[in-house]
Amino acid sequence: MPKIKTNSGAKKRFTLTGSGKIKRKHAYKSHILTKKSKKQKRRLTHTTLVDKADRENVKLLLRLK
């Protein structure tokens, strides 16, 4: 039986933590930054964890399940 491929877009966007949680970056930080406040841009810089509602879908894309 052939191996199942990992989704290429997902493997570039998500990383696993040591405890098995999934890290992601915030959206809206790539372009049109002049109209966004310094505070907003600073808050979008940090990484966060994938929400519980989306965790199963991301795990399927990364073939962790």
N, C-alpha and C positions, 0 to 999 in steps of 0.2 A: 504494500500500500504506500502511495507517495506521501511525502511530507506535506503538511499544510503550511502555506506561506503566510508570513506576518504581513499585515497591511503596511505598505511602505510609508504612507503619510503619517500613520499613527506612531511608528517607531521613531520618526524624527521629532514628534511633538510631545511625547510622554516619556518619563523616566520613572523607574521604580526606586523607592526608598529602601532602606535596610529592613524596615519592618513590614514591607510588602504593600505599602500604600503607593498611589500613583500621583506623581507631581506633574503640574502643567504650568504654562506661562499664561499671563493675562492677554486678552485681545486688545485691540485699539491702541497699540504702541508702535506701529510700524510706519505710518505716514500721516500727513495732515496734522502735524504736531503743533503748529503755530497757534491754532485756536484753542488748544487744550491748556489748562492751567498747570503751573509747576507742580502743584499739589497732586493733581490727577495723574500726571506723568510719573511722578515719584511713586505713587501707590501702585501703578500698573507695572512698575519695574520688578517687583518681587514675585516669586513663584508662590503657588498655592496648591492645594490638594484637589483632586477630582472629587466632585460631589457624589454622595452615596447613590443618588438616582442614576448617575451616568457611569458608575464604576463597572457594572456588568458589561455594558456595551464596549467600553474601552478594553476590558480584559479579553473580550472576544476578538477585537481587532488586533490585539497584541498576542493572541493565541496563548493566553495564560490559563485558560479553562479548557 
